[in-house]
Amino acid sequence: MAKTKVEVLNAIVDGARRGETITIDSRSAAHLERIGYVKILGEVKAKEPKEEKPKNKKG
């Protein structure tokens, strides 16, 4: 599932208080925004794994 970064407004969401920024799944973020608990700041981009170079084996 996609993650979304949100700012908590006048509520306590997942233990976070007013003004804190948390990351939750996008479906929950949309619901909480509709009822006025959070403001959506943007989606969190997934980290791409680094490409590993082949190891040189001597012997």
N, C-alpha and C positions, 0 to 999 in steps of 0.2 A: 504494500500500500504506500501511497505517496504521503510524505510528511509535509506539514505546513507550519510555518513559524507564526505565532500569534502573540498579541499583547493582551493581558488580562485587564478588563475594565473594572466594573464595580461588582466583583464576585470573587470566590475562591474556586479555582479550577485546578484539579490534580495537585492540590496542596500549594499552589502558587497564588500569591495575593495580588492586589491591585497594582498595576504598573509593571509587573514582572513579565518577561518574555519567555515563552515556553514553546516546545515543538511537540505537536500532536498530529494524529492522522487527519487527512484532509476532510473526511466525512464528518468527523467530530467537530472540526474547526468550522465547517459550514453551518452545522446545527447550532453551535454555540454563538456564532455571529448573528444568526437569525433571531435568537432570543436575547441578544444584546449583552452577552457576557464577555466576548472577546472582539478584538479587531484584527483581521488578517493582515499580516505584514508581507507574506510571500511564501513561495514554496522553497523547501530545502532541496538543494541539488545533491544527488547521490555522488559519493566519491568514486571516481574511476580507479580501478586497481592499476598499480604501476606494472609496466611490462618488465619482466625480469630478463636479464641478459643470460645467455647460456654460459654455464661455468666451464672453464677450460680444465680438462682432466689430463694430468701428466701421468705417464706411466705406461 
